[in-house]
Amino acid sequence: MRALTIPAYDESSPLTLTELPTPHPAPGEVRVRVEAAGVNPVDPFIRSGGFAAVSTQQSPQVVAGWELAGVVDALGAGVTGWPVGTAVVALIDWVGAPGGTHAEQVVLPANLLAARPDAVAPAVAATVPLNALTARQAVAELHPRAGATVVVTGAAGAVGTFAIQFAVGTGARVVAIAGSEDEQTVRRLGAEIFVARSDDPVAAVRAVLPDGVDGIVDAALLGESIIDLVRPGGTFVGLTPSSIPSPRPEVTTVSLDVHGDGRTLATVMDAIARGELAVREVETYPAAEGASAYARLAKSGRRTGLSLLF
């Protein structure tokens, strides 16, 4: 099979389409023939060696990628409910996986799979699992109640757009922090209050909500500069360990460790298919042009998902 390999952990390491042995599923696993695989900022982080110390993958044949859309093409012993030929999507735990999703064939535990509805194209579906499950799990950590006030930073980004929608779905009032050009976008997603991104986000939000808020999903990794908005009894959810602020009295801080969850992902995919959950447009690249997809991540102004096609 072909895979987009990283020959050495280095941010400038070339990305090479390489022929690798075809993996075979163990008991409880399935093999998926990948049609599309999402490309996310975590992938250049992998390339630079960010997970090298804890990964089971080592150079010269590291394969990045956390999410995929494809078709089941082999079953391990004991797997039922996923006939060969079933269209699926999934999020893997890259750190513990034998290979990433930027490959023609990927083996993963069956419980990570969700069916892909016909109404959601593979290239679009492949950009959903990581960002949607991150947002869903982050909002769940807030335990929001109806009427609670929740801030979403980076609200127009990949995680932020899902977080707005999931928080609104709980009955919370959402305060979206994003660039001024994105106000109408985040309002269409359900944000009640818009605050333009600034150097002093606490002051900007308090100008509208002097008493602060009940929770924050910090998709923009603002960390220390935003946590003082949270009222006593509230919760701050950060998406990377490095962005978690120092503790505050009576404020819960959570460093989210996103995990694959086929059952929840299935509900997300169904909501997308029904038009109840908005997704971003997608730019696609042939797998052989993976370097161009990685380069696109670094360009400003991107409002799309990125998929590699195999």
C-alpha positions in Angstrom: 0.0 0.0 0.0 1.0 3.6 -0.5 1.5 5.9 2.5 2.6 9.5 3.0 5.7 9.0 5.1 7.9 11.2 7.2 11.5 9.9 6.9 12.8 11.8 10.0 11.2 13.9 12.8 12.0 17.4 11.6 9.7 20.3 10.5 11.4 20.4 7.2 11.5 16.7 6.6 10.2 15.8 3.1 6.9 14.0 2.8 7.2 11.0 0.5 4.6 8.7 -1.0 6.1 5.3 -0.1 5.2 1.7 -0.6 4.7 0.0 2.8 3.5 -3.5 3.7 -0.3 -3.9 3.9 -1.4 -4.1 7.5 -3.7 -6.9 8.7 -6.4 -6.6 11.4 -6.0 -8.3 14.7 -9.0 -9.6 16.7 -11.4 -6.8 17.3 -9.9 -4.7 14.5 -11.0 -3.7 11.0 -9.0 -2.6 8.0 -10.2 0.4 6.1 -9.4 1.3 2.5 -8.9 5.0 2.9 -10.6 7.3 0.4 -9.8 10.6 2.1 -7.8 11.6 5.2 -8.0 14.9 7.0 -5.0 17.1 7.4 -4.8 19.2 10.6 -2.3 21.4 12.5 -1.4 18.4 14.6 0.1 16.7 11.6 3.0 19.2 11.1 3.4 18.9 14.9 3.9 15.1 14.4 6.3 15.8 11.5 8.4 18.1 13.8 8.7 15.3 16.4 6.2 16.6 18.9 5.0 13.1 19.8 8.2 11.2 19.0 8.9 10.3 22.7 5.5 8.7 23.2 4.7 7.3 19.7 4.9 3.7 18.7 6.0 5.0 15.2 9.6 5.9 14.6 11.5 7.1 11.6 12.1 6.4 8.7 8.5 5.4 8.1 6.3 7.6 10.2 2.8 8.1 8.9 0.8 11.1 10.2 -3.0 11.6 10.2 -5.7 11.2 12.9 -8.9 10.9 10.8 -10.2 9.1 7.8 -13.1 8.3 5.6 -13.1 5.0 3.6 -14.5 1.6 3.1 -14.1 -1.5 5.3 -12.1 -4.1 3.4 -11.1 -6.7 6.0 -12.2 -7.8 9.5 -10.3 -9.2 12.4 -11.5 -12.2 14.4 -14.7 -11.5 16.4 -15.7 -8.3 14.6 -19.4 -8.2 13.6 -21.7 -5.4 12.4 -19.2 -4.0 9.9 -19.6 -5.9 6.6 -16.8 -5.5 4.0 -17.8 -2.6 1.8 -19.3 -0.5 4.5 -18.6 3.3 4.1 -17.1 4.6 7.4 -15.3 7.4 9.2 -13.1 7.3 12.3 -10.8 9.1 14.6 -7.7 7.2 15.8 -5.4 7.8 18.7 -2.3 8.5 16.7 0.0 8.2 19.7 -0.9 4.6 20.3 -1.6 3.5 16.7 0.8 1.5 14.6 0.2 3.9 11.7 -1.5 7.1 10.9 -4.4 7.7 8.5 -2.4 9.2 5.7 -2.2 5.8 4.0 -4.2 3.7 1.5 -5.1 1.2 4.2 -5.4 1.6 8.0 -6.1 -0.9 10.8 -8.0 0.3 13.8 -10.3 -1.0 16.6 -13.8 -1.6 15.4 -15.4 0.6 18.2 -13.8 3.7 16.6 -15.9 3.4 13.4 -19.0 5.3 12.5 -21.0 4.8 9.3 -20.6 7.5 6.7 -24.0 8.6 5.3 -24.3 8.7 1.6 -25.1 12.4 1.8 -21.6 13.2 3.2 -18.8 12.9 0.6 -15.6 11.2 1.7 -13.5 14.3 1.4 -15.9 16.2 3.7 -16.4 13.3 6.1 -12.6 13.0 6.6 -12.4 16.5 8.1 -15.1 15.8 10.7 -13.9 13.3 13.3 -11.0 15.1 15.0 -12.5 18.6 15.1 -16.1 17.5 15.9 -15.1 15.1 18.6 -12.7 17.6 20.2 -15.5 20.2 20.3 -18.1 17.7 21.5 -15.9 16.4 24.3 -14.8 20.0 25.3 -18.4 21.2 25.6 -19.3 18.1 27.6 -16.5 19.0 30.1 -18.3 22.3 30.8 -21.5 20.5 31.9 -23.4 23.5 30.6 -27.0 24.0 31.7 -29.7 25.9 29.9 -29.0 29.6 30.1 -25.3 29.2 31.0 -22.9 31.5 29.3 -20.1 29.9 27.3 -17.2 31.5 25.5 -15.7 29.9 22.4 -12.4 31.3 21.4 -11.2 30.7 17.8 -14.9 30.5 17.1 -14.6 30.6 13.3 -12.0 27.8 13.3 -12.3 24.1 12.7 -13.0 23.2 16.4 -14.7 26.5 17.2 -17.4 26.2 14.6 -18.4 22.8 16.0 -18.1 24.0 19.6 -20.6 26.8 19.0 -23.1 24.4 17.6 -22.8 21.8 20.3 -22.9 24.4 23.1 -26.0 26.0 21.6 -27.5 22.6 21.5 -27.3 22.4 25.3 -29.3 25.6 25.7 -26.2 27.7 26.5 -25.7 31.3 25.4 -22.5 31.3 23.3 -20.1 34.2 23.2 -17.9 33.8 20.1 -14.5 35.4 19.9 -13.2 35.6 16.3 -11.9 38.0 13.7 -14.3 40.8 12.8 -14.7 39.4 9.3 -16.2 36.2 10.8 -19.0 37.8 12.8 -21.8 36.8 10.4 -20.5 33.2 10.1 -20.4 32.6 13.9 -23.8 34.2 14.3 -25.3 31.9 11.7 -24.0 29.0 13.7 -25.9 30.2 16.7 -23.6 32.5 18.7 -25.7 35.0 20.6 -22.8 37.5 21.4 -19.9 38.3 19.1 -16.6 39.8 20.4 -13.9 40.7 18.0 -10.5 39.3 18.6 -8.2 41.7 20.5 -5.1 42.0 22.6 -7.3 42.1 25.7 -10.0 39.5 25.4 -11.0 39.7 29.1 -11.8 43.4 28.8 -13.6 43.0 25.5 -15.9 40.3 26.9 -16.5 42.1 30.2 -17.6 45.2 28.3 -20.6 43.0 27.3 -20.8 40.7 30.3 -19.3 42.4 33.3 -19.9 39.4 35.6 -17.9 37.0 33.5 -19.0 33.6 32.1 -19.7 30.1 33.2 -17.2 28.3 30.9 -14.7 28.6 28.1 -13.8 26.3 25.3 -10.4 27.7 24.3 -10.0 26.6 20.7 -7.6 29.6 20.0 -5.2 28.5 22.8 -5.4 31.9 24.6 -4.9 30.3 28.0 -3.7 32.7 30.6 -5.0 35.7 28.8 -8.7 34.6 29.0 -9.2 32.4 32.1 -10.0 35.3 34.4 -13.4 35.6 32.7 -14.6 32.4 34.3 -16.8 32.9 37.4 -16.2 30.8 40.6 -17.7 27.4 40.0 -17.1 27.6 36.2 -14.8 25.5 33.9 -12.0 26.3 31.5 -11.3 23.7 28.8 -8.0 24.0 26.9 -7.0 21.8 24.0 -3.3 21.4 24.6 -1.3 21.0 27.8 0.9 24.0 27.0 -2.2 26.3 26.8 -3.6 25.4 30.2 -3.4 28.5 32.5 -2.3 28.4 36.1 -5.0 27.4 38.6 -7.6 29.9 39.8 -9.6 29.5 43.0 -13.0 27.7 42.4 -12.4 27.4 38.7 -11.9 23.9 37.1 -9.3 23.7 34.4 -9.3 20.8 32.0 -6.7 19.8 29.5 -8.7 17.9 26.9 -7.3 14.6 25.6 -9.5 13.9 22.7 -10.3 10.2 22.1 -12.0 8.2 19.3 -15.6 7.4 19.9 -17.5 5.7 17.1 -20.9 5.9 18.8 -20.8 9.7 19.3 -19.2 10.2 15.9 -22.2 8.3 14.3 -24.6 10.8 15.8 -22.5 13.7 14.5 -22.4 12.2 11.0 -26.2 11.7 11.0 -26.7 15.3 12.1 -24.5 16.5 9.2 -26.4 14.4 6.8 -29.7 15.8 8.0 -28.4 19.4 7.6 -28.6 20.0 11.4 -24.9 20.5 11.8 -22.9 22.8 9.6 -19.5 21.8 8.2 -16.9 23.8 6.4 -16.0 23.6 2.8 -13.0 21.3 2.0 -9.9 21.7 -0.2 -8.6 18.4 -1.6 -5.1 17.3 -2.5 -3.9 14.0 -4.1 -1.9 12.1 -1.6 1.2 12.6 -3.7 0.8 16.4 -3.1 0.8 16.0 0.7 3.5 18.6 1.1 1.2 21.2 -0.5 -1.6 20.3 1.9 0.8 20.8 4.8 2.0 24.1 3.4 -1.6 25.3 3.0 -2.1 24.9 6.8 0.4 27.6 7.4 -1.3 30.2 5.1 -3.4 32.8 6.7 -7.1 33.3 5.9 -7.9 29.6 5.5 -11.6 28.8 6.2 -11.7 25.3 4.8 -10.9 21.8 5.8 -8.1 19.9 4.1 -8.3 16.3 2.8 -5.8 14.0 1.1 -7.3 11.8 -1.5 -6.0 8.2 -1.9 
